[in-house]
């Protein structure tokens, strides 16, 4: 990933955080107590037509490292 892509991603994360402040608050609340190796992270998306898409992942050590990198990029999550 080139440095410009990293800067753009950081900017997009800031915009996302401004538009969706409850998401960052949720991550802070769940934080290290809930989001650790072996925890299951589930995501559900509902389209405007009502179609639901659900998936989940069991967090690994590498997933936790990735989440920590994202938290550090955002600075506050």
ROMIGU-47104 format. One record per residue: residue number from 1; chain; residue in three letters; x, y, z of N, C-alpha, C in turn. Coordinates in pm, whole numbers, plus 32768, in hexadecimal, padded with zeros to 4 digits. Layout:
! residues N
+-----+-------+------+------+------+------+------+------+------+------+------+------+
:  nr : kette : rest :  nxx :  nyy :  nzz : caxx : cayy : cazz :  cxx :  cyy :  czz :
+-----+-------+------+------+------+------+------+------+------+------+------+------+
: NUM :     A :  ALA :    X :    Y :    Z :    X :    Y :    Z :    X :    Y :    Z :
...
+-----+-------+------+------+------+------+------+------+------+------+------+------+
END
This chain:
! residues 77
+-----+-------+------+------+------+------+------+------+------+------+------+------+
:  nr : kette : rest :  nxx :  nyy :  nzz : caxx : cayy : cazz :  cxx :  cyy :  czz :
+-----+-------+------+------+------+------+------+------+------+------+------+------+
:   1 :     A :  UNK : 8056 : 7F8B : 8000 : 8000 : 8000 : 8000 : 805A : 807C : 8000 :
:   2 :     A :  UNK : 803D : 80D6 : 7FA7 : 8092 : 814D : 7FA2 : 8066 : 81B4 : 800A :
:   3 :     A :  UNK : 80BE : 8212 : 802B : 809F : 8273 : 8095 : 8021 : 82C6 : 8079 :
:   4 :     A :  UNK : 8008 : 82E5 : 7FFB : 7F8F : 8332 : 7FDB : 7F11 : 82E2 : 7FFB :
:   5 :     A :  UNK : 7F15 : 825F : 7FE2 : 7EA2 : 820A : 8004 : 7E8C : 8208 : 809A :
:   6 :     A :  UNK : 7EF8 : 8202 : 80E5 : 7EEE : 8201 : 8178 : 7EB2 : 8284 : 81A9 :
:   7 :     A :  UNK : 7EDF : 82F4 : 8170 : 7EA7 : 8376 : 8198 : 7E12 : 837E : 8174 :
:   8 :     A :  UNK : 7DEE : 834C : 80FF : 7D62 : 834D : 80D6 : 7D0E : 82F6 : 8132 :
:   9 :     A :  UNK : 7D42 : 8281 : 8157 : 7CFA : 8228 : 81B3 : 7CE5 : 826C : 8239 :
:  10 :     A :  UNK : 7D4D : 82AE : 826C : 7D40 : 82F6 : 82EB : 7CD4 : 8360 : 82E4 :
:  11 :     A :  UNK : 7CD0 : 83AA : 8275 : 7C69 : 840F : 8263 : 7BDD : 83D2 : 825C :
:  12 :     A :  UNK : 7BD1 : 8363 : 8215 : 7B50 : 8320 : 820A : 7B22 : 82EB : 8292 :
:  13 :     A :  UNK : 7B80 : 82B7 : 82E2 : 7B5C : 8287 : 8367 : 7B2A : 82FA : 83BE :
:  14 :     A :  UNK : 7B69 : 836F : 83B2 : 7B3B : 83E3 : 83FD : 7AAF : 840C : 83D2 :
:  15 :     A :  UNK : 7A95 : 840C : 834F : 7A11 : 842D : 831B : 79AA : 83C8 : 834D :
:  16 :     A :  UNK : 79CC : 8348 : 8346 : 7972 : 82DF : 8375 : 7950 : 82F4 : 8408 :
:  17 :     A :  UNK : 79B5 : 8313 : 8458 : 79A1 : 8329 : 84E7 : 7945 : 83A1 : 8500 :
:  18 :     A :  UNK : 7953 : 840B : 84B2 : 78FD : 8480 : 84C1 : 786D : 8460 : 849A :
:  19 :     A :  UNK : 785B : 8410 : 8432 : 77D5 : 83F0 : 8402 : 7791 : 8384 : 8455 :
:  20 :     A :  UNK : 77DF : 8332 : 849A : 77A9 : 82C1 : 84E6 : 77EB : 82BB : 8571 :
:  21 :     A :  UNK : 77D6 : 831E : 85C6 : 781B : 8322 : 8648 : 77F9 : 82AE : 86A4 :
:  22 :     A :  UNK : 7784 : 8273 : 8696 : 775F : 8203 : 86EE : 77B4 : 8188 : 86D1 :
:  23 :     A :  UNK : 77E6 : 8179 : 8656 : 7838 : 8105 : 8635 : 78BB : 810A : 8684 :
:  24 :     A :  UNK : 78FB : 817C : 8686 : 7977 : 818B : 86D3 : 795E : 8176 : 8768 :
:  25 :     A :  UNK : 78EE : 81AA : 8799 : 78CB : 8198 : 8825 : 78B6 : 8104 : 8844 :
:  26 :     A :  UNK : 7877 : 80BC : 87E8 : 7862 : 802C : 87FA : 78E8 : 7FE4 : 8802 :
:  27 :     A :  UNK : 7945 : 8004 : 87A7 : 79C8 : 7FC2 : 87A9 : 7A13 : 7FDF : 882A :
:  28 :     A :  UNK : 7A08 : 805B : 885B : 7A4B : 807E : 88D9 : 7A0E : 802F : 894C :
:  29 :     A :  UNK : 7989 : 8023 : 894D : 7945 : 7FDC : 89B9 : 7965 : 7F46 : 89B5 :
:  30 :     A :  UNK : 795F : 7F0B : 893F : 797E : 7E7C : 8931 : 7A12 : 7E65 : 894A :
:  31 :     A :  UNK : 7A63 : 7EBC : 8911 : 7AF3 : 7EBF : 8924 : 7B36 : 7E3D : 894A :
:  32 :     A :  UNK : 7B9E : 7E47 : 899A : 7BEF : 7DD3 : 89BD : 7BA6 : 7D6A : 8A0F :
:  33 :     A :  UNK : 7B3D : 7D92 : 8A58 : 7AF6 : 7D30 : 8AAB : 7AAC : 7CCA : 8A56 :
:  34 :     A :  UNK : 7A6E : 7CF7 : 89EA : 7A1D : 7C9E : 8998 : 7A63 : 7C70 : 8919 :
:  35 :     A :  UNK : 7AB2 : 7CC7 : 88DD : 7AF0 : 7CA8 : 885D : 7B7C : 7C73 : 8875 :
:  36 :     A :  UNK : 7B80 : 7BF1 : 8890 : 7C00 : 7BAE : 88A8 : 7BFF : 7B28 : 8860 :
:  37 :     A :  UNK : 7C6F : 7AE5 : 885E : 7C7B : 7A66 : 8817 : 7C0D : 7A07 : 8845 :
:  38 :     A :  UNK : 7BC5 : 79CE : 87E3 : 7B5A : 7970 : 8801 : 7ACF : 79B0 : 8801 :
:  39 :     A :  UNK : 7AC8 : 7A35 : 880C : 7A46 : 7A78 : 8805 : 7A10 : 7A6E : 8777 :
:  40 :     A :  UNK : 798C : 7A73 : 876A : 794D : 7A6E : 86E7 : 7915 : 7AF8 : 86C7 :
:  41 :     A :  UNK : 793F : 7B2D : 8654 : 7910 : 7BAE : 8623 : 78AB : 7B92 : 85B5 :
:  42 :     A :  UNK : 7830 : 7BC3 : 85C7 : 77C7 : 7BA9 : 8566 : 779D : 7C2B : 8524 :
:  43 :     A :  UNK : 7782 : 7C24 : 84A2 : 7756 : 7C9A : 8458 : 76D6 : 7C77 : 840D :
:  44 :     A :  UNK : 7678 : 7CD4 : 8413 : 75F9 : 7CC4 : 83CB : 75E2 : 7D43 : 8379 :
:  45 :     A :  UNK : 75C3 : 7D30 : 82FB : 75A3 : 7D9F : 82A2 : 7516 : 7D88 : 826D :
:  46 :     A :  UNK : 74C2 : 7DEE : 8276 : 743B : 7DE7 : 823F : 7431 : 7E4C : 81CE :
:  47 :     A :  UNK : 7413 : 7E1C : 8155 : 7407 : 7E74 : 80E1 : 7389 : 7EC9 : 80EF :
:  48 :     A :  UNK : 737E : 7F34 : 80A1 : 7303 : 7F85 : 80A5 : 7285 : 7F34 : 8086 :
:  49 :     A :  UNK : 7295 : 7EC6 : 803B : 7223 : 7E71 : 801A : 7203 : 7E0C : 8087 :
:  50 :     A :  UNK : 7254 : 7E07 : 80F0 : 723C : 7DAC : 815E : 7289 : 7D28 : 8158 :
:  51 :     A :  UNK : 72DA : 7D15 : 80F2 : 732C : 7C9C : 80E8 : 7399 : 7CA0 : 8153 :
:  52 :     A :  UNK : 73A9 : 7C35 : 819D : 740E : 7C30 : 8208 : 7484 : 7BD8 : 81DF :
:  53 :     A :  UNK : 74FA : 7C08 : 8203 : 7577 : 7BC0 : 81EE : 75BD : 7BBB : 8274 :
:  54 :     A :  UNK : 75DF : 7B43 : 82A2 : 761D : 7B32 : 8325 : 7698 : 7ADA : 8317 :
:  55 :     A :  UNK : 7702 : 7B02 : 835C : 777B : 7AB0 : 8361 : 77BC : 7AC4 : 83E9 :
:  56 :     A :  UNK : 781A : 7A6C : 840A : 7864 : 7A7E : 8485 : 78F0 : 7A43 : 8475 :
:  57 :     A :  UNK : 7948 : 7A73 : 84CB : 79D1 : 7A3E : 84CD : 79F9 : 7A28 : 855F :
:  58 :     A :  UNK : 7A45 : 79C0 : 8575 : 7A80 : 79A7 : 85F8 : 7B08 : 79EB : 85F8 :
:  59 :     A :  UNK : 7B1B : 7A4B : 8652 : 7B94 : 7A9C : 8651 : 7C11 : 7A4D : 8674 :
:  60 :     A :  UNK : 7C7A : 7A66 : 8625 : 7CFD : 7A29 : 863B : 7D5C : 7A95 : 8670 :
:  61 :     A :  UNK : 7DD2 : 7A6C : 8696 : 7E38 : 7ACB : 86C2 : 7E56 : 7B31 : 8655 :
:  62 :     A :  UNK : 7E5D : 7B02 : 85D7 : 7E77 : 7B5D : 8567 : 7E05 : 7BC2 : 8555 :
:  63 :     A :  UNK : 7D88 : 7B96 : 856A : 7D16 : 7BF1 : 8561 : 7D21 : 7C5F : 85CA :
:  64 :     A :  UNK : 7D48 : 7C39 : 8642 : 7D57 : 7C9B : 86AF : 7DC4 : 7D00 : 868B :
:  65 :     A :  UNK : 7E32 : 7CD0 : 8653 : 7E9D : 7D2B : 8628 : 7E6A : 7D8D : 85BE :
:  66 :     A :  UNK : 7E1A : 7D5C : 855F : 7DE1 : 7DB2 : 84F7 : 7D84 : 7E1A : 8534 :
:  67 :     A :  UNK : 7D2E : 7DF1 : 8591 : 7CD5 : 7E4F : 85D3 : 7D24 : 7EBA : 861F :
:  68 :     A :  UNK : 7D92 : 7E91 : 865E : 7DE5 : 7EF1 : 86A6 : 7E27 : 7F55 : 8647 :
:  69 :     A :  UNK : 7E50 : 7F27 : 85D2 : 7E8A : 7F82 : 856E : 7E22 : 7FE8 : 8544 :
:  70 :     A :  UNK : 7DA8 : 7FBA : 852B : 7D3C : 8015 : 8503 : 7D1F : 8078 : 8573 :
:  71 :     A :  UNK : 7D19 : 8047 : 85EE : 7D03 : 80A2 : 8661 : 7D70 : 810C : 8666 :
:  72 :     A :  UNK : 7DEC : 80E5 : 8653 : 7E5B : 8144 : 8659 : 7E55 : 81A8 : 85E6 :
:  73 :     A :  UNK : 7E28 : 817D : 8572 : 7E19 : 81D9 : 8500 : 7DB1 : 8242 : 851E :
:  74 :     A :  UNK : 7D46 : 821C : 855E : 7CD8 : 8278 : 857B : 7CFB : 82D0 : 85F1 :
:  75 :     A :  UNK : 7D50 : 829E : 8649 : 7D7B : 82EE : 86BA : 7D21 : 82EC : 8732 :
:  76 :     A :  UNK : 7C9F : 82D7 : 871E : 7C45 : 82E1 : 8791 : 7BF2 : 8264 : 87A9 :
:  77 :     A :  UNK : 7BFA : 8203 : 8753 : 7BA6 : 818C : 8764 : 7BF6 : 811B : 879E :
+-----+-------+------+------+------+------+------+------+------+------+------+------+
END
